[in-house]
Amino acid sequence: MSTRTAALFRGGAVIVVSCLAVSLAARAQAADRFSIERYLNIRSASSPRISHDNKNVTFMTNISGTNQVWRLSADGGWPDQLTAYDDAVTSFASSPIDDRLCFLKDLGGSEKDQIFLISGDGADIVELVNEPEVTHYWGGWSNDATKIAYSGNLRNTQYFDPYIYDMKTGQSLRVHEEDASYQAAGFSSKDTYLLLTKYTSNFDQDFYAYEIATKKLIHLTPHQGEVRYSSPRWSPDEKSLYVLTDLGRDFMNLARIDVADQKLTYLEDRNWDLQQIDISRDGRLFAILTNADGESKLELFEGGFKGKALRVPDLPPGIYGNLHFSRDATQLGFVYQTSTRPSDVYRWDIARAELYQLTFSSTSGIPRDSFVAPELVHYKSFDGLTIPAYLYYPRDASPSDKLPCIVMMHGGPESQERPDFAGTWQYYLQRGYAIFAPNVRGSTGYGKAYSHLDDVEKREDSVKDMAEGVKFLESTGRIDSGRIAVYGGSYGGYMVLAGLTLYPELFAAGVDVVGIANYITFLEKTSAYRRQWRVIEYGDPVKDREFLTRISPLNRVDRIQAPLMVIQGSNDPRVPQNEADQMVGAIKARGGNVEYQLYQDEGHGLEKLKNKIDCYPKVADFLDRYVKGRMTKSPQG
């Protein structure tokens, strides 16, 4: 064991002993509870990038209240903060040849990200792309760091065009113009090509290689119907592109595309989605993440995919992400978390097979062994479909207790509930609530067919899945059927409102965060570039107007019986404030019980710590008042 490794492990041991002491003290004073403010101050770290010379690792953490860019020595130590804004930094990318980096940031949650360049020492910040009314996406550094690529909807708010920005001249060149959304997705290994992604919907993409010298556009992924392509990586000789795709398959698998003839060859076939791949700059190493029933499996190969299997970190089952090889292929950076362990940044020394934990996200003094892991459960829905879900019970709950429960609905709907760390969930568990998080039909992670089972006219089948989940909860004998709340954000907010209107007898309360209330006004007012993507999932506001009107919760608001809390950001470009205003106004007009939390400096959800500390104690009190305090059965059933 190296000296650095031993020191790291000694430091880890001190932390464990300290947490044990605090935990014993906490259990000795069982009446004491940690406030929700403590849980909201639990930190996380993400997006590690190993520097060109392996000396530093740059990453993002919310230590200051919002995600900002920090940098530390690859050997560990105390990090330096490079950005310090009230608004969160949404992404960053390190230069391939020096310590400069580019980062993106919006204002007030508007999602109109601008592009900035920061010097290696963090002293100088320059706004490279300053178009305040334009939304930008990052597209990559060239390998010589003389250019960057990005995308923006300057020409037409409905569509994105790709650009190359010249660092020497300060000029941007639009490389392709079409009434469609093209996003820059990285330069090839020798800067011959810029990869472009044509984005039609969350389930349909295409890759194009833009040959920079000739301005020729090569369509790499011609196909019929909806096909997903993601995680592209160039081969060192630029002759091939490695991708994840579900072309002709139910799950996202690894394939190679030959640039010359666009031939696609699958390299494997597995019945789980591959989550991410990364390939070392020399093409020698492949890192693969598989999403198997919500948890990640990390594999590392030498000599090409399915070559010699190399050792990977021996960590408990959890969720990996942000795989990133160092330029010399000696190190692999990644993030890792579990339901009881916040996200942190790690470095894996491939040759030595040594793991270095580089960040140690604070749990705000809350004992780590007080956190609760879920059970993975399955239940049958109305048509016999099996629905996977995560079920959390409070740590000290007795099997004979009749517990209040919060049904947590994820957004998307093209998303998946996974056993990651959620500080607010752990707070509710400490407060005595069970938590139930189903992956109803329409969720990703269980195959293409499963994700399409809620399309357009099938929308309310997913709401039926949620209702059947409540029946499953009742069958456990551990949940008080009169004390069940439903809680969700974005599309999950729609599920809250749909549940309260379609199944008013099932829920004691609801919490809707930036949810869809009226599909017609939502599709009319959401950002222009998002409208075409959402129409494919939800339906056309002209062609499907009668159907969308019928399923909109706003038009069944008279059926809501339970108290409702609505949380909204004024600058939300996805689900605009008008959705919350309509629902709150309609409930109030009928004399219903609704509480409205509106934040002027937020967008699609709450990002700023000060707003979370203002809002979430109110949510907790709301749930205690209308759910936990609504005793319908004795504790012994």
C-alpha positions as CSV (number, residue, x, y, z in Angstrom):
1,M,0.0,0.0,0.0
2,S,1.4,3.4,-1.0
3,T,1.9,6.1,1.6
4,R,-0.8,8.2,0.0
5,T,-3.3,5.3,0.2
6,A,-2.4,4.5,3.8
7,A,-2.9,8.2,4.8
8,L,-6.3,8.2,3.0
9,F,-7.4,5.1,4.7
10,R,-6.3,6.4,8.1
11,G,-8.3,9.6,7.6
12,G,-11.3,7.5,6.6
13,A,-11.0,5.4,9.8
14,V,-11.0,8.6,11.9
15,I,-14.2,9.7,10.2
16,V,-15.9,6.3,10.8
17,V,-14.9,6.3,14.6
18,S,-16.2,9.9,14.9
19,C,-19.5,9.0,13.3
20,L,-19.9,6.0,15.5
21,A,-19.5,8.1,18.6
22,V,-22.0,10.7,17.4
23,S,-24.4,7.9,16.4
24,L,-24.3,6.3,19.8
25,A,-24.9,9.6,21.4
26,A,-27.8,10.2,19.1
27,R,-29.4,6.9,19.9
28,A,-28.9,7.6,23.6
29,Q,-31.0,10.8,23.2
30,A,-33.8,9.3,21.1
31,A,-36.1,12.2,21.6
32,D,-33.7,14.6,19.8
33,R,-34.3,15.1,16.1
34,F,-32.2,16.7,13.4
35,S,-33.9,19.6,11.7
36,I,-34.6,19.7,8.0
37,E,-32.1,22.5,7.7
38,R,-29.4,20.0,8.7
39,Y,-30.5,17.6,6.0
40,L,-30.7,20.4,3.4
41,N,-27.0,21.2,4.2
42,I,-25.8,17.7,3.3
43,R,-23.4,18.3,0.5
44,S,-22.5,16.4,-2.7
45,A,-19.8,16.4,-5.4
46,S,-19.9,15.5,-9.1
47,S,-18.4,15.8,-12.6
48,P,-14.7,15.1,-11.9
49,R,-12.2,16.0,-14.6
50,I,-8.5,15.0,-14.3
51,S,-6.2,17.7,-15.5
52,H,-4.0,17.2,-18.6
53,D,-0.9,16.6,-16.4
54,N,-2.7,14.4,-13.8
55,K,-1.8,16.9,-11.1
56,N,-5.3,18.2,-10.3
57,V,-8.9,17.2,-10.3
58,T,-11.6,19.8,-11.0
59,F,-15.2,19.0,-10.0
60,M,-18.5,20.6,-8.9
61,T,-19.9,20.7,-5.3
62,N,-22.7,22.6,-3.6
63,I,-20.7,23.4,-0.5
64,S,-21.4,27.1,-1.0
65,G,-25.1,26.5,-1.4
66,T,-25.3,26.0,-5.2
67,N,-23.1,23.9,-7.5
68,Q,-19.8,25.7,-8.2
69,V,-16.5,24.7,-9.7
70,W,-13.7,23.6,-7.4
71,R,-10.2,22.2,-7.9
72,L,-8.0,20.1,-5.7
73,S,-4.7,18.2,-5.9
74,A,-5.0,14.7,-7.4
75,D,-3.4,13.5,-4.1
76,G,-6.2,15.0,-2.1
77,G,-6.2,17.9,0.3
78,W,-8.3,21.1,0.7
79,P,-9.9,22.3,-2.6
80,D,-9.9,25.8,-4.1
81,Q,-13.1,27.4,-5.2
82,L,-12.9,28.7,-8.8
83,T,-16.4,30.1,-9.2
84,A,-18.6,31.8,-6.7
85,Y,-22.1,32.7,-8.0
86,D,-25.5,32.9,-6.4
87,D,-26.8,30.9,-9.4
88,A,-25.5,27.4,-10.0
89,V,-22.9,26.5,-12.6
90,T,-24.6,23.9,-14.8
91,S,-21.6,22.4,-16.4
92,F,-17.9,22.8,-17.1
93,A,-15.1,21.3,-19.3
94,S,-11.4,21.4,-18.7
95,S,-8.9,22.3,-21.4
96,P,-7.0,19.3,-22.8
97,I,-3.6,21.1,-22.7
98,D,-3.6,23.4,-19.7
99,D,-5.5,24.4,-16.5
100,R,-8.1,26.7,-18.1
101,L,-11.7,25.6,-18.2
102,C,-15.0,26.7,-19.7
103,F,-18.2,26.7,-17.7
104,L,-21.9,27.5,-18.3
105,K,-24.2,29.4,-16.1
106,D,-27.7,30.9,-16.4
107,L,-29.4,33.7,-14.4
108,G,-32.2,32.8,-11.9
109,G,-33.0,29.4,-13.3
110,S,-33.9,30.7,-16.8
111,E,-31.7,27.9,-18.4
112,K,-30.3,30.5,-20.8
113,D,-26.8,29.4,-20.1
114,Q,-23.9,31.6,-21.2
115,I,-20.3,30.4,-21.8
116,F,-17.4,31.6,-19.7
117,L,-13.6,31.0,-19.8
118,I,-11.7,30.9,-16.5
119,S,-7.9,31.1,-16.2
120,G,-5.9,28.3,-14.7
121,D,-5.4,30.1,-11.4
122,G,-9.1,31.1,-11.2
123,A,-8.2,34.8,-11.2
124,D,-9.7,35.8,-14.6
125,I,-13.1,35.0,-15.9
126,V,-14.2,36.1,-19.4
127,E,-17.6,35.7,-20.9
128,L,-16.9,34.1,-24.3
129,V,-20.5,33.8,-25.5
130,N,-22.7,36.6,-24.2
131,E,-26.2,36.4,-25.7
132,P,-28.5,36.7,-22.7
133,E,-31.7,35.7,-24.5
134,V,-30.2,32.6,-26.0
135,T,-29.9,29.1,-24.6
136,H,-26.5,27.5,-25.1
137,Y,-25.3,23.9,-24.8
138,W,-21.6,22.9,-24.4
139,G,-20.0,21.0,-27.3
140,G,-16.4,20.4,-26.4
141,W,-12.8,21.6,-26.7
142,S,-10.7,20.9,-29.7
143,N,-7.7,18.8,-28.9
144,D,-5.3,21.7,-29.3
145,A,-7.6,23.9,-27.2
146,T,-7.7,26.6,-29.9
147,K,-11.4,26.2,-30.5
148,I,-14.6,25.2,-28.6
149,A,-17.9,24.0,-29.9
150,Y,-21.3,24.9,-28.6
151,S,-25.0,25.1,-29.7
152,G,-27.5,27.9,-29.4
153,N,-30.9,28.9,-30.6
154,L,-30.0,32.5,-31.6
155,R,-31.3,32.1,-35.2
156,N,-34.7,30.7,-34.2
157,T,-35.8,30.0,-30.6
158,Q,-37.3,26.6,-31.8
159,Y,-34.1,25.2,-33.1
160,F,-30.4,24.8,-32.1
161,D,-27.5,25.4,-34.5
162,P,-24.0,24.2,-33.8
163,Y,-21.0,26.7,-33.7
164,I,-17.3,26.6,-33.5
165,Y,-15.7,29.4,-31.6
166,D,-12.1,30.4,-32.4
167,M,-10.2,31.3,-29.2
168,K,-7.6,33.4,-31.2
169,T,-10.1,35.5,-33.1
170,G,-13.0,35.5,-30.7
171,Q,-15.3,34.7,-33.6
172,S,-18.1,32.1,-33.8
173,L,-18.9,30.2,-37.0
174,R,-22.2,28.5,-37.5
175,V,-21.4,25.2,-39.0
176,H,-24.8,24.0,-40.0
177,E,-28.2,25.6,-40.3
178,E,-31.5,23.7,-40.6
179,D,-34.9,23.9,-39.0
180,A,-34.1,21.2,-36.6
181,S,-32.1,21.0,-33.3
182,Y,-28.4,20.1,-33.9
183,Q,-26.1,20.0,-30.8
184,A,-22.3,19.9,-31.0
185,A,-21.1,16.7,-29.3
186,G,-17.3,16.8,-29.4
187,F,-14.3,17.0,-31.7
188,S,-12.8,13.8,-33.1
189,S,-9.4,12.5,-32.0
190,K,-7.4,14.6,-34.5
191,D,-9.9,17.5,-34.8
192,T,-10.9,16.3,-38.3
193,Y,-14.6,16.1,-37.4
194,L,-17.0,17.8,-35.1
195,L,-19.7,15.3,-34.0
196,L,-23.3,16.7,-34.2
197,T,-26.4,15.2,-32.5
198,K,-29.7,15.9,-34.2
199,Y,-32.2,15.8,-31.4
200,T,-35.8,15.0,-32.4
201,S,-37.0,13.7,-29.1
202,N,-35.9,12.0,-25.9
203,F,-36.3,8.7,-27.8
204,D,-35.0,9.7,-31.2
205,Q,-31.6,11.1,-32.1
206,D,-29.1,11.0,-34.9
207,F,-25.3,11.5,-35.2
208,Y,-23.6,13.4,-37.9
209,A,-19.9,13.9,-38.6
210,Y,-19.1,17.5,-39.8
211,E,-15.8,17.4,-41.6
212,I,-14.3,20.7,-40.7
213,A,-11.9,21.2,-43.7
214,T,-14.5,20.4,-46.4
215,K,-17.7,21.4,-44.5
216,K,-19.1,18.1,-45.5
217,L,-21.9,16.6,-43.3
218,I,-21.9,12.8,-43.0
219,H,-25.0,11.1,-41.6
220,L,-23.7,8.3,-39.4
221,T,-27.0,6.9,-38.1
222,P,-29.7,6.7,-40.8
223,H,-32.7,4.8,-39.4
224,Q,-36.4,4.4,-39.4
225,G,-38.7,5.1,-36.4
226,E,-37.5,6.2,-33.0
227,V,-33.9,5.2,-32.1
228,R,-31.8,6.5,-29.2
229,Y,-28.1,7.2,-29.5
230,S,-25.9,8.4,-26.7
231,S,-22.4,8.5,-25.1
232,P,-20.4,8.8,-28.3
233,R,-16.7,8.2,-28.2
234,W,-14.3,8.5,-31.2
235,S,-11.6,5.9,-31.9
236,P,-8.1,7.2,-32.0
237,D,-7.8,6.9,-35.8
238,E,-11.2,8.6,-36.3
239,K,-12.4,5.7,-38.4
240,S,-15.0,4.6,-35.9
241,L,-17.5,6.0,-33.5
242,Y,-18.5,4.0,-30.4
243,V,-22.1,4.7,-29.2
244,L,-24.8,3.4,-27.0
245,T,-28.0,2.7,-29.0
246,D,-31.3,0.7,-29.0
247,L,-31.5,0.3,-32.8
248,G,-33.5,-2.9,-33.3
249,R,-33.3,-3.7,-29.6
250,D,-35.1,-3.1,-26.4
251,F,-32.1,-1.9,-24.4
252,M,-29.2,0.5,-24.9
253,N,-26.2,-1.6,-26.0
254,L,-22.7,-0.8,-27.2
255,A,-22.1,-0.6,-30.9
256,R,-19.4,0.7,-33.3
257,I,-20.2,2.8,-36.4
258,D,-17.7,2.8,-39.3
259,V,-17.4,6.4,-40.5
260,A,-16.7,5.4,-44.1
261,D,-19.8,3.4,-44.8
262,Q,-21.9,4.1,-41.7
263,K,-22.1,0.4,-40.9
264,L,-23.2,-0.3,-37.3
265,T,-22.0,-3.3,-35.5
266,Y,-23.2,-4.3,-32.1
267,L,-20.4,-5.4,-29.7
268,E,-22.6,-7.0,-27.1
269,D,-26.2,-7.9,-26.2
270,R,-27.5,-7.5,-22.7
271,N,-30.9,-7.1,-21.2
272,W,-30.1,-3.9,-19.2
273,D,-29.3,-0.4,-20.4
274,L,-25.7,0.6,-20.6
275,Q,-25.6,3.8,-18.7
276,Q,-22.3,5.3,-19.9
277,I,-19.0,4.4,-21.7
278,D,-15.7,6.1,-21.8
279,I,-12.7,5.1,-23.9
280,S,-9.1,6.2,-23.2
281,R,-7.5,8.6,-25.6
282,D,-5.2,5.8,-27.0
283,G,-8.2,3.4,-27.5
284,R,-6.6,0.8,-25.2
285,L,-9.1,1.0,-22.2
286,F,-12.9,0.8,-22.1
287,A,-14.9,1.7,-19.1
288,I,-18.5,0.5,-19.1
289,L,-21.4,1.3,-16.7
290,T,-24.5,-0.9,-16.8
291,N,-27.8,0.2,-15.1
292,A,-29.0,-3.1,-13.7
293,D,-32.4,-2.6,-11.9
294,G,-31.3,0.9,-10.8
295,E,-27.8,0.1,-9.5
296,S,-24.6,0.5,-11.5
297,K,-22.1,-2.2,-12.5
298,L,-18.7,-0.9,-13.5
299,E,-16.5,-2.9,-15.9
300,L,-13.0,-2.0,-17.1
301,F,-11.3,-3.7,-20.1
302,E,-7.8,-3.4,-21.6
303,G,-7.2,-4.1,-25.3
304,G,-10.6,-3.1,-26.5
305,F,-14.1,-3.9,-25.4
306,K,-14.3,-7.4,-23.9
307,G,-10.5,-7.6,-23.9
308,K,-8.7,-8.3,-20.6
309,A,-10.9,-7.5,-17.7
310,L,-9.1,-5.2,-15.2
311,R,-9.8,-4.7,-11.5
312,V,-12.4,-2.2,-10.5
313,P,-13.0,-0.5,-7.2
314,D,-14.4,-2.8,-4.5
315,L,-17.3,-0.5,-3.4
316,P,-20.7,-1.6,-2.0
317,P,-23.6,-1.7,-4.6
318,G,-24.5,1.9,-5.6
319,I,-24.6,4.3,-8.4
320,Y,-21.5,5.3,-10.4
321,G,-21.4,8.2,-12.9
322,N,-19.3,10.8,-14.8
323,L,-16.6,8.3,-15.9
324,H,-13.5,10.1,-17.2
325,F,-10.1,8.7,-18.2
326,S,-7.0,10.8,-17.7
327,R,-5.3,11.7,-21.0
328,D,-2.5,9.3,-20.3
329,A,-5.0,6.5,-19.5
330,T,-3.5,5.8,-16.0
331,Q,-6.4,7.1,-14.0
332,L,-10.2,6.8,-14.1
333,G,-12.2,9.5,-12.4
334,F,-15.8,8.9,-11.4
335,V,-18.5,9.8,-8.8
336,Y,-20.2,7.3,-6.6
337,Q,-23.2,7.3,-4.2
338,T,-25.7,5.1,-2.5
339,S,-29.0,5.8,-0.8
340,T,-27.1,6.2,2.4
341,R,-23.9,7.9,1.1
342,P,-23.9,11.3,-0.7
343,S,-22.2,11.6,-4.1
344,D,-18.4,12.0,-3.9
345,V,-15.5,12.2,-6.3
346,Y,-13.1,9.3,-6.6
347,R,-9.9,8.5,-8.6
348,W,-9.0,4.9,-9.5
349,D,-5.3,4.3,-10.2
350,I,-5.6,1.6,-12.9
351,A,-2.1,0.1,-12.8
352,R,-1.9,0.0,-9.0
353,A,-5.5,-0.9,-8.5
354,E,-5.7,1.8,-5.8
355,L,-8.8,3.9,-4.9
356,Y,-8.6,7.5,-3.8
357,Q,-11.6,9.2,-2.4
358,L,-11.0,12.9,-3.2
359,T,-14.1,14.6,-1.7
360,F,-15.8,13.8,1.6
361,S,-19.2,15.5,1.4
362,S,-20.4,16.7,4.7
363,T,-23.6,15.1,6.2
364,S,-24.0,18.2,8.4
365,G,-23.2,16.3,11.6
366,I,-26.0,13.7,10.9
367,P,-24.7,10.2,11.7
368,R,-24.2,8.3,8.4
369,D,-25.5,5.1,10.0
370,S,-28.9,6.8,10.6
371,F,-29.6,6.9,6.9
372,V,-31.9,4.3,5.5
373,A,-31.6,2.1,2.4
374,P,-34.6,0.9,0.5
375,E,-36.0,-2.5,-0.4
376,L,-36.5,-3.1,-4.2
377,V,-40.0,-4.4,-4.5
378,H,-42.3,-5.3,-7.4
379,Y,-46.1,-5.3,-7.7
380,K,-48.7,-6.1,-10.3
381,S,-50.6,-3.3,-11.9
382,F,-54.2,-3.3,-13.3
383,D,-53.2,-5.2,-16.5
384,G,-50.8,-7.6,-15.0
385,L,-47.7,-5.5,-15.8
386,T,-45.0,-5.8,-13.1
387,I,-43.9,-2.4,-11.7
388,P,-40.6,-2.0,-9.9
389,A,-40.4,0.3,-6.9
390,Y,-38.2,1.3,-3.9
391,L,-39.8,1.1,-0.5
392,Y,-38.1,2.8,2.5
393,Y,-39.2,2.2,6.1
394,P,-38.0,4.4,9.0
395,R,-35.0,2.9,10.7
396,D,-36.6,2.3,14.1
397,A,-40.1,1.4,12.8
398,S,-41.6,-1.8,14.2
399,P,-43.2,-4.3,11.7
400,S,-46.5,-3.8,13.7
401,D,-46.5,0.0,13.2
402,K,-49.0,1.6,10.9
403,L,-46.9,4.2,9.2
404,P,-47.7,7.4,7.3
405,C,-46.2,7.2,3.8
406,I,-45.1,9.6,1.0
407,V,-45.5,8.3,-2.6
408,M,-42.6,9.9,-4.5
409,M,-43.2,10.3,-8.2
410,H,-40.2,11.0,-10.5
411,G,-40.2,13.5,-13.3
412,G,-39.5,12.9,-17.0
413,P,-41.4,10.8,-17.6
414,E,-38.3,9.6,-19.4
415,S,-36.4,9.1,-16.2
416,Q,-35.9,6.4,-13.5
417,E,-36.1,6.4,-9.8
418,R,-32.8,4.9,-8.5
419,P,-31.4,4.2,-5.0
420,D,-29.4,7.4,-4.9
421,F,-28.9,9.8,-2.0
422,A,-31.7,12.2,-1.2
423,G,-31.3,14.3,2.0
424,T,-35.0,15.4,2.2
425,W,-36.1,11.7,1.9
426,Q,-33.8,10.8,4.8
427,Y,-35.4,13.6,6.8
428,Y,-38.9,12.3,6.2
429,L,-37.7,8.8,7.1
430,Q,-36.3,10.2,10.4
431,R,-39.6,12.0,10.9
432,G,-41.4,8.7,10.8
433,Y,-42.7,8.5,7.3
434,A,-42.3,5.5,5.0
435,I,-41.4,6.4,1.4
436,F,-42.5,4.6,-1.8
437,A,-40.9,5.4,-5.1
438,P,-42.4,3.5,-8.1
439,N,-41.0,3.4,-11.6
440,V,-44.4,3.4,-13.3
441,R,-44.7,2.6,-17.0
442,G,-43.1,5.2,-19.1
443,S,-39.9,5.1,-16.9
444,T,-36.6,4.5,-18.5
445,G,-34.2,1.7,-17.5
446,Y,-36.5,-1.2,-18.2
447,G,-36.4,-1.3,-22.0
448,K,-37.7,0.7,-24.9
449,A,-41.1,-1.0,-24.9
450,Y,-41.7,-0.2,-21.2
451,S,-40.8,3.4,-21.7
452,H,-43.5,3.8,-24.4
453,L,-46.4,2.3,-22.5
454,D,-47.6,5.8,-21.4
455,D,-47.4,7.5,-24.7
456,V,-50.2,10.0,-25.6
457,E,-53.5,8.2,-25.2
458,K,-51.9,5.8,-22.7
459,R,-51.0,8.6,-20.4
460,E,-53.4,7.8,-17.6
461,D,-52.2,4.1,-17.5
462,S,-49.2,5.4,-15.6
463,V,-51.5,7.1,-13.1
464,K,-53.3,3.7,-12.7
465,D,-49.9,2.2,-11.9
466,M,-49.4,4.7,-9.1
467,A,-52.9,3.9,-7.7
468,E,-52.1,0.2,-7.8
469,G,-48.9,1.0,-5.9
470,V,-51.1,2.4,-3.1
471,K,-53.0,-0.9,-3.0
472,F,-49.7,-2.7,-2.8
473,L,-48.7,-0.5,0.2
474,E,-51.9,-1.4,1.9
475,S,-51.1,-5.1,1.3
476,T,-47.9,-4.9,3.3
477,G,-49.8,-4.3,6.5
478,R,-47.3,-1.7,7.5
479,I,-48.9,1.5,5.9
480,D,-51.8,3.4,7.3
481,S,-54.1,3.7,4.2
482,G,-55.6,7.0,5.6
483,R,-52.2,8.7,5.8
484,I,-50.6,8.5,2.3
485,A,-49.4,11.6,0.5
486,V,-48.3,12.0,-3.1
487,Y,-45.3,14.2,-3.9
488,G,-43.5,14.9,-7.2
489,G,-41.8,17.5,-9.4
490,S,-42.2,18.4,-13.1
491,Y,-43.9,15.4,-14.8
492,G,-44.0,14.0,-11.2
493,G,-46.0,17.1,-10.3
494,Y,-48.5,16.2,-13.0
495,M,-48.7,12.7,-11.4
496,V,-49.6,14.4,-8.1
497,L,-52.4,16.4,-9.6
498,A,-53.6,13.5,-11.7
499,G,-53.6,11.3,-8.6
500,L,-55.6,13.8,-6.6
501,T,-58.2,14.2,-9.4
502,L,-58.5,10.6,-10.6
503,Y,-58.1,8.9,-7.2
504,P,-59.1,11.5,-4.6
505,E,-59.9,8.9,-2.0
506,L,-56.4,7.5,-1.9
507,F,-54.4,10.5,-0.8
508,A,-54.4,12.6,2.4
509,A,-52.4,15.4,0.8
510,G,-50.3,16.3,-2.2
511,V,-47.1,18.3,-2.9
512,D,-46.8,19.5,-6.5
513,V,-43.4,21.0,-7.5
514,V,-43.4,22.7,-10.9
515,G,-46.1,20.3,-12.2
516,I,-48.2,20.3,-15.4
517,A,-51.8,21.3,-14.7
518,N,-53.1,22.0,-18.2
519,Y,-51.5,20.2,-21.1
520,I,-52.8,22.8,-23.6
521,T,-51.4,25.8,-21.9
522,F,-48.2,23.9,-21.0
523,L,-47.5,23.0,-24.6
524,E,-48.3,26.5,-25.8
525,K,-46.1,28.2,-23.3
526,T,-43.2,25.9,-22.7
527,S,-39.9,27.0,-24.3
528,A,-40.2,26.9,-28.1
529,Y,-37.4,24.4,-28.6
530,R,-38.9,22.0,-26.1
531,R,-42.4,22.1,-27.5
532,Q,-41.7,19.9,-30.4
533,W,-40.0,17.3,-28.2
534,R,-42.9,17.3,-25.7
535,V,-45.6,17.0,-28.4
536,I,-44.1,13.6,-29.3
537,E,-44.5,12.4,-25.8
538,Y,-47.7,14.0,-24.7
539,G,-49.7,14.7,-27.9
540,D,-50.4,17.6,-30.3
541,P,-52.3,20.5,-28.8
542,V,-54.2,20.9,-32.1
543,K,-54.7,17.3,-33.3
544,D,-55.1,15.9,-29.8
545,R,-56.8,18.9,-28.2
546,E,-59.9,17.1,-26.9
547,F,-57.8,14.3,-25.4
548,L,-55.3,16.7,-23.8
549,T,-58.1,18.8,-22.4
550,R,-59.8,15.8,-20.9
551,I,-56.7,14.5,-19.1
552,S,-55.6,17.9,-17.8
553,P,-55.9,17.9,-14.0
554,L,-57.1,21.6,-14.1
555,N,-60.3,20.5,-15.8
556,R,-61.1,18.1,-13.0
557,V,-60.1,20.3,-10.1
558,D,-63.5,20.0,-8.5
559,R,-62.6,16.4,-7.6
560,I,-59.7,17.4,-5.4
561,Q,-60.4,16.7,-1.8
562,A,-57.0,16.6,-0.2
563,P,-54.9,19.7,0.8
564,L,-52.4,20.6,-1.8
565,M,-49.1,22.5,-1.7
566,V,-47.8,24.0,-4.9
567,I,-44.1,25.0,-5.4
568,Q,-43.0,27.1,-8.4
569,G,-40.1,29.1,-9.8
570,S,-41.1,32.3,-11.6
571,N,-38.4,31.8,-14.3
572,D,-39.3,28.2,-15.1
573,P,-38.8,27.8,-18.9
574,R,-40.1,24.2,-19.0
575,V,-43.3,24.3,-16.9
576,P,-44.0,28.0,-16.8
577,Q,-45.5,29.7,-13.7
578,N,-48.9,29.9,-15.5
579,E,-49.4,26.2,-14.7
580,A,-49.2,26.7,-11.0
581,D,-51.2,30.0,-11.1
582,Q,-54.1,28.3,-12.9
583,M,-54.2,25.3,-10.4
584,V,-53.9,27.5,-7.3
585,G,-56.5,29.9,-8.6
586,A,-59.0,27.2,-9.5
587,I,-58.7,25.5,-6.1
588,K,-59.1,28.8,-4.2
589,A,-62.1,29.8,-6.3
590,R,-63.8,26.6,-5.1
591,G,-62.8,27.2,-1.5
592,G,-60.3,24.4,-1.5
593,N,-57.2,24.0,0.7
594,V,-54.1,25.0,-1.2
595,E,-50.8,26.6,-0.2
596,Y,-48.6,28.3,-2.8
597,Q,-44.8,28.8,-2.5
598,L,-43.5,31.0,-5.4
599,Y,-39.8,31.9,-5.8
600,Q,-38.9,34.8,-8.0
601,D,-35.3,33.8,-8.5
602,E,-35.8,30.1,-9.4
603,G,-36.6,28.1,-12.5
604,H,-37.5,24.5,-12.9
605,G,-37.3,23.5,-9.2
606,L,-35.3,25.0,-6.3
607,E,-31.6,25.3,-6.7
608,K,-30.6,27.9,-4.1
609,L,-30.0,26.8,-0.5
610,K,-31.7,29.9,0.9
611,N,-34.9,29.0,-1.0
612,K,-34.8,25.4,0.0
613,I,-34.4,26.4,3.7
614,D,-37.4,28.7,3.3
615,C,-39.6,26.2,1.5
616,Y,-38.9,22.7,2.7
617,P,-39.6,23.3,6.4
618,K,-43.0,24.5,5.2
619,V,-43.5,21.3,3.2
620,A,-42.5,19.2,6.3
621,D,-45.0,21.1,8.5
622,F,-47.7,20.7,5.8
623,L,-47.2,17.0,5.6
624,D,-47.2,16.6,9.4
625,R,-50.4,18.7,9.7
626,Y,-52.4,16.8,7.0
627,V,-50.8,13.4,6.8
628,K,-48.8,12.4,9.9
629,G,-51.2,14.1,12.2
630,R,-54.3,12.6,10.5
631,M,-54.5,9.5,12.7
632,T,-57.1,7.1,11.2
633,K,-56.0,3.9,12.9
634,S,-54.4,3.1,16.1
635,P,-50.6,2.6,16.0
636,Q,-51.2,-1.1,16.5
637,G,-53.6,-1.3,13.6
